[in-house]
Each structure stands twice: as structure tokens, then as C-alpha cells.
Amino acid sequence: MPLKRSLNLVQRLLPEASRGDVVLAYHLVGAGTGAVVDLPVREFERQLDLLTERFHLCTLKDLLAAPAAPQPRAVLTFDDAYANFVEVVLPILERRRIPSVLYVPIGFVQGTAKAPLTGAALPACTFADLRAAASAGVEIGSHGVNHLNLRRASDAALTEELRRSREVLEQELGRAVPSFCYPQAKVDARVERATAVHYESAVAAGGRRHLGGRPHRIPRFPVRRDEARFEPMIRSRLWLTEALASEVRQWRR
């Protein structure tokens, strides 16, 4: 595609980032789906090697508690709460003592909503899985109830998605759930304002480093099955193809 090639050429000319924190958005590792967001285990392990060499790895809560740090930081977030997280991902992270954040759509866990990823016919975590993950140090956040495009939701439905998902998670886990992840990466000013009523922070897409400010629209770099792009992406301040895709996503209702 000419536009993508042009963006890749421009990307190579951009200098490496000199500041800002990297927040990464993962979904599946070694699940065997063939999806672009399903990374082979070896590729994931190589990414962790790069991350531990270059960054201090922390949870989102820790990052926001100390906005400035001498060492660049990175946060690993995982969306959708597939059982793949506790079966494959968490053992790898625990072995390496790497913290993480897991965003949970409670309808998927409860069996009342369909799987968030099309074509990924995989089971969800159970609440027992989530309690075990939280006890192991995983920061649990909300991904809504039904993984809806919240920009299309009425005010009442939006409030219900935000409020109920947090209430259920806090009741099941017995601990605070301070963070939210916008389903489908769809957010506008109304959704952001409503989210700020219920959560201390929220993550979106954007393909850029977090430079502070706007705790309810923290940008993330999406991680896909493309080993060649990972290292230049985490070195960059702005990943052009994703930044453009994120802008287009926001134009579409």
C-alpha cells in the first residue's frame, strides 16, 4: 500500500524518543489462533528481553504514582481476559518477575457477552483465575461489561458499562479497580468525561509515548505479530501507522 510505505519511510527518519513512557497493548500469546494479535511464545520472550534491557517495567498504577522517573519505563497491558493469559502469559511473566495489567470485560467472563476478538474461539478467565492473578501481583482493570463501542452508547448505557464492570470486579477480587480500557479503542470527550467519574485512569490506542497529562486517555502501542517492527516501535516517540489508524478510528462513529 503506497500510504503505508510512505509512512514507513518517514518513520525511519524520525529520531528516537528522548523521554516519555511506553505502554504496550497485548492480547494473546501462543494461543494458536493465527490472529495478528496472537504472538508466538518465542517472539514474546524476545520482546521481553528487549524491554528489560531498555526499560524499568512497572504497573500503570506505579507509573502514574510517580510521573517523572530517571529511567524510561514501560507497562505491559493485556486486553480481554482470555484464559490464555493465566495459562501461557502469566507463568512467563512470573518467571521473569515482570509486572502487568489485565483488562477484563466482565460479560465475557460471566458468559453473558461474546468473545471480544472475532475468530478467537477461546475460553475466558474465571473469577477464580482473576483472583489468583491479582494475588500474584497483576493489576486488574475494567474493559467494560460487553466490550461495546461506548461512543454509540446512551448516557445511561455508558454509565452502566463503567459502573457495573468496576463494581463486579471489586466485589469478586476484594480490591480496588482503578483503571479502565476503552473497548475497541473508541473514545471521545463524552466517554472520557464519564470514565473520569468512575476511574483514576484509562488507556486508549494512539501509537505514541505517554508524556504525562490526561490520565484518562493514556496512549498505547498495539503489539502485533510483526517481529521486525517491535524494536523500532518501542524506541520511537510516535508510531505513524498506528497514530494515523487511531485518528481514523476516532473519526468513525
N, C-alpha and C positions, 0 to 999 in steps of 0.2 A: 504494500500500500504506500503510495507516494508520501502522504502526510506523515505516516509513522516513520518512514525512512528519513524524512526531513527532520523530524523531532529527534530521532536518534543521533543524527549528525550534529545538531545544535547541542544535544546533551553532552556530547564528548568535549565541547568547547567550554562548558561551564566549569568554574573552579570547584574544588572540593569544599565542603562546608567547614567553616571555622568555628561554628557554635550551633547550639540547638540540640534537642534530644530526639532520638529515633524511636517511634512507636510502630511496631510491626503487627500486621493483621494476618494471622494464620487461620486455617480451617481444619485440614486433615493431614495426617502423616501416615504413610504406609497402609492406607485403607484399601488399596486395590481397585479404586473406582475408575481410574484413568482421568479423573477430572483435573482441570488446570490448577485447582487449589489443593490437590492431593499430592503431597510431596513424597518421593521415595525416602525411606529412612536414611540412607546414606547421604543424600543431598541435605536433609535436615541436620544431620550430625555435622556435616562440613560447614553449614551456616552457623551452627552453634560455636564451632571452632573460631570462625571469623569474628563473631560477636564478642566472645570472651576475650579475644586479643585486643579489640578496639574499644570496648565499652565497659562501663560498670552496669551490670544488669540488675534491674530493680522492678518492683511493682509500680503500678500507676499511682497508688496512694503515696508511696515513698517519694516518687518523683515530684508530685505536687506539693508535698510537705516541705521540700527544700528546692525552691525554684532555681537556685543557682548552685552549680557544682563545678569543681575544678576539672573533673574528668568527664568526658562525654558519656551520656547514659543512654541505655536502650531498654525498652519494655516489650516483652513478648505477650501479645494478646491472642486468644483463641476464641473464635466465634462458634456458636450454635450448639455446644454441649453434646456432641456425638460421643457415644461410649468409646470411640477411638481415642479420645483424649486421655481417659483413665487407663485404657488398655495398652496404648502404644506410647503416647506422648509423655505422660506424667512419669513413667519409670525412667525415661531418658533424662528428663529434667531433674528428677530427684538424684539420679546418679551423679549428675554434674553440679548439683546444688544451685540450679538456676530458677529464680522465681518467675511466676507467670500470672496472667489474669485470664479467667474463663468467663465468657459472656453467655448467659443462659436464657433461651426463650422458654418460659415455663410451660406453655401449651404443648410444646414438643415433648418435654419431659413427662408431663401428665398424660400424654396420649390423646389430647383433645385438639391438636393442631398438626398439620402435615409437616414433613421434614423441611427444614429451611432450604436445603440445596436440591435443585432439580436433578434427578437421576442418581442421587446418592441414597440408595435404599439401605441405610444403616441404622442400627438402634441408637436411641438416646441414652445419655447417662440417667441413672436413677437418682432420687434424692439421697439415698444412702451413698452412692458414688460421690455426689457433690459434697456431702458432709465429710467424707474421707479425704477428698481433695482439699477442702478448706482446712481440715486438721493438719494436712501436710504442708500448709503454707500458701496454697493457691488463693489468690484474691478472686472472689466470686462477684461478678457484676450481672446486671439485668440486661437482657436483649429483648425485653417486651414479653407479651403473652403469646401472640400469634404470628410474630415476625411480619407485621404489616408495614406497608408504606404509610408512615404516620402523617405525611403531608396530606394524604387523602382522607384522613380520619376526621370525624367531627370533634368538636371540643370535648364533648363528653366521652367519646371513644378514646381519644388521645389521653385524657386524664386516667381513664380506666386501665389502659395499657401500661402507663407509667406507674400508677399507684399499686395496682394489684400485683404486678410482677415483683415489685420490691417487697410488698407485704408477705407474699407467699414464700419468697426466698428467705427473708429474715426469720419467718416462723419456722421453716424447715431447717435452717442452718444454725439458728440461735446466735446470730451475729449480724452486724450492720452490713448493708449492701450499698456502698456509697456511689457506685459508678454505673453508667448506662452506656449501651452501644446502640446507635441508631440502626434499626433493621433496614436492610437493603441500601444502607448508606444514604438514606433520604432524610434531609433535614432542611428546614427553613427557619425564619426568625420566630414564627409562632411556635413551632415544635421545640426550638431551643429554649424559648422563654418558659414553656410548660415544663420542660425537663429540669430546668434550674430550680423549680419549686420542690422537686422530689429527690434530686440527686446532687451530690457535690461536684461531680464531673461527668463528662460524656465524651465518647470518641466517635469520630466520623471517618471519612476517607480523606482524600486531598493530595496524597503523594508528596508531602513536604515535611520538614522537621518541625517539631513543636518548639516555638521560640518564647513561650510564656504567653499569658493573657488568654482570654476566652476559654475558661476551663470546661465549658460545655460544648465546645467544638474543637476538640483536640484532633489534629490530623494524624493519619496513619499511612504507612506504606504497605500496600497489599502484597503478600508473598505468594508467588505463583510458581508453577513447575517450569522454571526457566533459570537454570543454574548460572548462566552467563551474566544475567542482569543483576544478580543479588549483590555482589560486592560493589559495583559502581553505584547501585541504588543507595546502599547504606552510607556511602561516602558523600552523597550529594545532599544539598540543601533542598532541592526541588527535583522531583522525577517527572519530566514533562509529559510523558504519555499518560500517566495516571492523573496528573493535575488537570490535564485537558479533559480526560474522561470524567473526572469528578465534576468539573464545571458543566459539562453536557448533561450529566446525571441530574444536576440541580435544576437545569432549565426544563427538563421533562417532569411533568407532574406525576 
